[in-house]
Amino acid sequence: MSEIYDLVVIGGGPAGIMSAGIAGSHGARVLLLEKNKDLGKKILITGKGRCNITQAEFDLRKLVETYGKTGKFLFSSFHRFGPREIMDFFENRGVELKTERGGRVFPVSDNARDVVSALKKFLKENKVEIMYGACVSGFEHEDGEIKAVKLGSKKIKTKNLLIATGGLSYPVTGCTGDGFTWAKDLGHSVTEPAPALVPLKIKEPWTKKLQGLTLKNVGLVAKQGKNKITDRQGDMLFTHFGITGPIVLDMSKEVIGADKKGKIELFLNLKPALGREQLDARIQRDFKKYSNKVFKNALGDLLAKKMIPIIIEQSGIDPEKKVNSITKAERLKFLELIQNIKMTVTGNTGYIQAIVTSGGVSLKEIDPKTMRSKIIPNLYFAGEVLDIDGPTGGYNLHVAWSTGFSVGSQFNK
Ligand SMILES: Cc1cc2nc3c(=O)[nH]c(=O)nc-3n(C[C@H](O)[C@H](O)[C@H](O)COP(=O)(O)OP(=O)(O)OC[C@H]3O[C@@H](n4cnc5c(N)ncnc54)[C@H](O)[C@@H]3O)c2cc1C
């Protein structure tokens, strides 16, 4: 057997695994280098251990729009290996899938281990060699091409190299931004990385009292002074440092981006489905129903139990006041509060808890059809190391599978 690999892949995450297996399936001799002792460390914690493998949006135009400006770059990869193909890939390998609210696709077993097992089997079937605990120390170039990967004193010769080392998020899983450093060393531009899909820290101490409370279908508007930065509607969660959950994570990138220019305030609407008049009618109905009760005991139908003392305190209405003696002005102030609870952002929890990294290897220097570097012809990048990130809902794994597939497909001779 030749001593030269057709492809060396650095990084055994979803992008690296997919590309290695697909290249192997076309007969390429592939070596996968992973710094951890096993594959799947991050996959096992995705989707809270359930792995939201993709997003069931089969209209590719709509799908790419979700990624904003970078969406256009993804069109070709998604066209080749879109949500349908990813779902078929796993179902054909015995991972039965289900689609939940918001198009989120999970294994029926709700167990990310099944995804990792299927991927390991896929690599084995396609004869991909794997080296664990691999510590790449550099590369050997000649005539503008990569010739070998250095691991200490060891040299691994290769015809092609893929960097699929992810970003800087959740460093505990092995992602420490090595790919960004190498990309720069190899002449690529790297868009400044930043944590994205990250929980937000909040100044107001009352939020800590709500630790553990999940709010379903609420609205959140981020403002800088009078300017609206962004808004979302859906679920969120209070924590000991502030807030998290899908709508918070999804707006975090825009909040962080604007944060540098000045204070960001968030306005929580507990009843976004109701207009002002509808909500007033609803409150009046409840006040009529509980007219002989004191204020603090009349809000159980309207608000989550933990939320009641917080809202009462902010409303300035005496909790012991009889509901039938609450004035119209007090009621309207209470209404206003329910749809506009203010929270001040003081920061974010950083890469340690960021689901993804925004920024990365500049897409201008990558061929969108193949993920090949336009600077070094036998170098490829795939997955989160690229300057692409999407919202929650399976969009980020989707990028990893698809861009990885594009690289692997280059070996279909
Ligand atoms: C808690 C959490 C939950 C998530 N849940 C979801 C979800 O449900 N759905 C979704 O779509 N996305 C989710 N994501 C995001 C998604 O997991 C990532 O976007 C995706 O894994 C990126 O794939 P990747 O292969 O590019 O990189 P990674 O998965 O980050 O893999 C990179 C691999 O490279 C290895 N590596 C790094 N440096 C080196 C080196 N120097 N040498 C050798 N190996 C190296 C790492 O150890 C790692 O195994 C989640 C992320 C987190 C942190």
The ligand as an SDF file (V2000), in Angstrom:
LIG
                    3D

 53 58  0  0  0  0  0  0  0  0999 V2000
  -23.7500   22.0470   23.6310 C   0  0  0  0  0  0  0  0  0  0  0  0
  -23.9120   22.0850   22.1300 C   0  0  0  0  0  0  0  0  0  0  0  0
  -25.0930   21.6540   21.5860 C   0  0  0  0  0  0  0  0  0  0  0  0
  -25.2780   21.7260   20.1940 C   0  0  0  0  0  0  0  0  0  0  0  0
  -26.4250   21.2280   19.6750 N   0  0  0  0  0  0  0  0  0  0  0  0
  -26.6140   21.2750   18.3240 C   0  0  0  0  0  0  0  0  0  0  0  0
  -27.7510   20.6780   17.7460 C   0  0  0  0  0  0  0  0  0  0  0  0
  -28.5460   20.0060   18.4130 O   0  0  0  0  0  0  0  0  0  0  0  0
  -27.9110   20.8300   16.3920 N   0  0  0  0  0  0  0  0  0  0  0  0
  -27.0170   21.5120   15.6130 C   0  0  0  0  0  0  0  0  0  0  0  0
  -27.2480   21.6420   14.4200 O   0  0  0  0  0  0  0  0  0  0  0  0
  -25.8900   22.0070   16.1400 N   0  0  0  0  0  0  0  0  0  0  0  0
  -25.6570   21.8850   17.4660 C   0  0  0  0  0  0  0  0  0  0  0  0
  -24.4910   22.3660   17.9910 N   0  0  0  0  0  0  0  0  0  0  0  0
  -23.4720   22.9300   17.0900 C   0  0  0  0  0  0  0  0  0  0  0  0
  -22.7480   21.7870   16.3520 C   0  0  0  0  0  0  0  0  0  0  0  0
  -22.4490   20.7610   17.2660 O   0  0  0  0  0  0  0  0  0  0  0  0
  -21.4650   22.2810   15.6890 C   0  0  0  0  0  0  0  0  0  0  0  0
  -21.7600   23.3760   14.8520 O   0  0  0  0  0  0  0  0  0  0  0  0
  -20.8350   21.1510   14.8690 C   0  0  0  0  0  0  0  0  0  0  0  0
  -20.4760   20.0880   15.7230 O   0  0  0  0  0  0  0  0  0  0  0  0
  -19.6150   21.6330   14.1070 C   0  0  0  0  0  0  0  0  0  0  0  0
  -19.0370   20.5140   13.4890 O   0  0  0  0  0  0  0  0  0  0  0  0
  -17.5040   20.4980   13.0430 P   0  0  0  0  0  0  0  0  0  0  0  0
  -17.2240   19.1130   12.5960 O   0  0  0  0  0  0  0  0  0  0  0  0
  -17.2450   21.6150   12.1440 O   0  0  0  0  0  0  0  0  0  0  0  0
  -16.6970   20.8190   14.3680 O   0  0  0  0  0  0  0  0  0  0  0  0
  -16.7270   20.1520   15.7990 P   0  0  0  0  0  0  0  0  0  0  0  0
  -17.9380   19.3600   16.0090 O   0  0  0  0  0  0  0  0  0  0  0  0
  -16.4250   21.2370   16.7320 O   0  0  0  0  0  0  0  0  0  0  0  0
  -15.5400   19.0980   15.7210 O   0  0  0  0  0  0  0  0  0  0  0  0
  -14.2030   19.4780   15.5990 C   0  0  0  0  0  0  0  0  0  0  0  0
  -13.3390   18.3150   16.0030 C   0  0  0  0  0  0  0  0  0  0  0  0
  -11.9900   18.6480   15.7450 O   0  0  0  0  0  0  0  0  0  0  0  0
  -11.1890   18.1990   16.8200 C   0  0  0  0  0  0  0  0  0  0  0  0
   -9.9960   19.0320   16.8700 N   0  0  0  0  0  0  0  0  0  0  0  0
   -9.9100   20.3430   17.1580 C   0  0  0  0  0  0  0  0  0  0  0  0
   -8.6370   20.7590   17.0950 N   0  0  0  0  0  0  0  0  0  0  0  0
   -7.8960   19.6690   16.7370 C   0  0  0  0  0  0  0  0  0  0  0  0
   -6.5100   19.4400   16.5210 C   0  0  0  0  0  0  0  0  0  0  0  0
   -5.6180   20.4080   16.6750 N   0  0  0  0  0  0  0  0  0  0  0  0
   -6.1030   18.2010   16.1650 N   0  0  0  0  0  0  0  0  0  0  0  0
   -6.9940   17.1760   16.0380 C   0  0  0  0  0  0  0  0  0  0  0  0
   -8.3140   17.3340   16.2480 N   0  0  0  0  0  0  0  0  0  0  0  0
   -8.7660   18.5710   16.5910 C   0  0  0  0  0  0  0  0  0  0  0  0
  -12.0630   18.3850   18.0440 C   0  0  0  0  0  0  0  0  0  0  0  0
  -11.6340   17.5750   19.1140 O   0  0  0  0  0  0  0  0  0  0  0  0
  -13.4240   17.9720   17.4930 C   0  0  0  0  0  0  0  0  0  0  0  0
  -13.6380   16.5990   17.6390 O   0  0  0  0  0  0  0  0  0  0  0  0
  -24.2580   22.2570   19.3660 C   0  0  0  0  0  0  0  0  0  0  0  0
  -23.0600   22.6650   19.9330 C   0  0  0  0  0  0  0  0  0  0  0  0
  -22.8720   22.5700   21.3010 C   0  0  0  0  0  0  0  0  0  0  0  0
  -21.5550   23.0040   21.8950 C   0  0  0  0  0  0  0  0  0  0  0  0
  1  2  1  0
  2  3  1  0
  2 52  2  0
  3  4  2  0
  4  5  1  0
  4 50  1  0
  5  6  2  0
  6  7  1  0
  6 13  1  0
  7  8  2  0
  7  9  1  0
  9 10  1  0
 10 11  2  0
 10 12  1  0
 12 13  2  0
 13 14  1  0
 14 15  1  0
 14 50  1  0
 15 16  1  0
 16 17  1  0
 16 18  1  0
 18 19  1  0
 18 20  1  0
 20 21  1  0
 20 22  1  0
 22 23  1  0
 23 24  1  0
 24 25  2  0
 24 26  1  0
 24 27  1  0
 27 28  1  0
 28 29  2  0
 28 30  1  0
 28 31  1  0
 31 32  1  0
 32 33  1  0
 33 34  1  0
 33 48  1  0
 34 35  1  0
 35 36  1  0
 35 46  1  0
 36 37  1  0
 36 45  1  0
 37 38  2  0
 38 39  1  0
 39 40  1  0
 39 45  2  0
 40 41  1  0
 40 42  2  0
 42 43  1  0
 43 44  2  0
 44 45  1  0
 46 47  1  0
 46 48  1  0
 48 49  1  0
 50 51  2  0
 51 52  1  0
 52 53  1  0
M  END
$$$$
